[in-house]
Amino acid sequence: IDFSNRKINTGELDILQKGMKLEKEGDHDAAMVCYTRAGANSKDAQLSKMLLGNLNFKMGKYMAALGFYTKAIKDLSEKQKQVKLDEFVAFHNRGIIYFRLGDDDSGVADIEKAVEKDPNNLDCRTLLSLAYRRMGKFARAIDECVESK
């Protein structure tokens, strides 16, 4: 993660990096504590919410991940000029969770928002095509395949 464009202090950076190290080592509970601590008094709490969402997603805790991604998206919406990539990732990841939970309509809505941020993203176009096919919207599924070229 590139921390250079973030409004975080050195102590917060240390906690986030420690959390990332613990997560990589497989200590998810300790990583979660670090991410939560880092976000508690952060000027850029959206980052810790994204990391918590990613961690919960990896652990298969989709409802918790969904909540963290939703909070991160709300944070992004409140800031006028936030990093476009973060918004893309939040919508993309939340869309995947909706798909896994069987909520295709919400998943499609989020993936379409991700496509608005990155229209040439093949993964998003593929997800949309598969979702439309599953929903019986075959013409839309084909359109997404054509757009992904």
Protein Blocks (a to p, Z undefined) as FASTA:
>chain_A
ZZklpccdfklmmmmmmmmmmmmnopamlmmmmmmmmmmmccblmlmmmmmmmmmmmnop
aklmmmmmmmmmmmmmmpmbacfklmmmmmmmmmmmmmmnopaklmmmmmmmmmmmmmml
mklmmmmmmmmmmnopaklmmmmmmmmZZ
